Amino acid sequence: MDIKKNSSYTFAKQIISYAQDKKSHNIVLLDITKLSSIADYFIICHGEAELHVKAIADKILEETSKHGNHVWHYEGYDYLHWILLDYVDVVVHVFLEKYRKYYNLERLWGDADIETFS
C-alpha cells in the first residue's frame, strides 16, 4: 500500500489545512513510519506569539473533534511555548519560533521523509 494513501496521512493533511487556516508558519510533515513505532507522522509548525500558538492548537482541536477525531493526549497549554497534540498516529507540535529552533525536531528526526507546506 502506498504510504501517501493511508488514513493517517489523510488525517495529517486535514490537520495541516487547519493549521494553514490559522496562518501557522513553516509547516512540515515528517513521515516517521520507518523510524519509530510511536507514530506515523509528526506535524511541526510555529506561531508568532503565544496567543497565535494557542489559536493554531485550538483550531486543530476544534476541527478534529468536530469530525470525530479526538485528541488522545495534549500538553503545553500552561506556557504556550510548545503545544503537543497526540492523536496516536499523528502527533502535532505547535511552537513559538524560538523554541522550535532550540528543540530542532526536524534535525532530531533528520532521517524522516519530509514534506513542506506554506
Secondary structure, DSSP 8 states (H G I E B T S, - for coil): --GGGSHHHHHHHHHHHHHHHTT-EEEEEEE-TTT-SS-SEEEEEEESSHHHHHHHHHHHHHHHHHTT---SEEE-TTT-SEEEEE-SSEEEEEEEHHHHHHH-HHHHTTTSEEEEE-
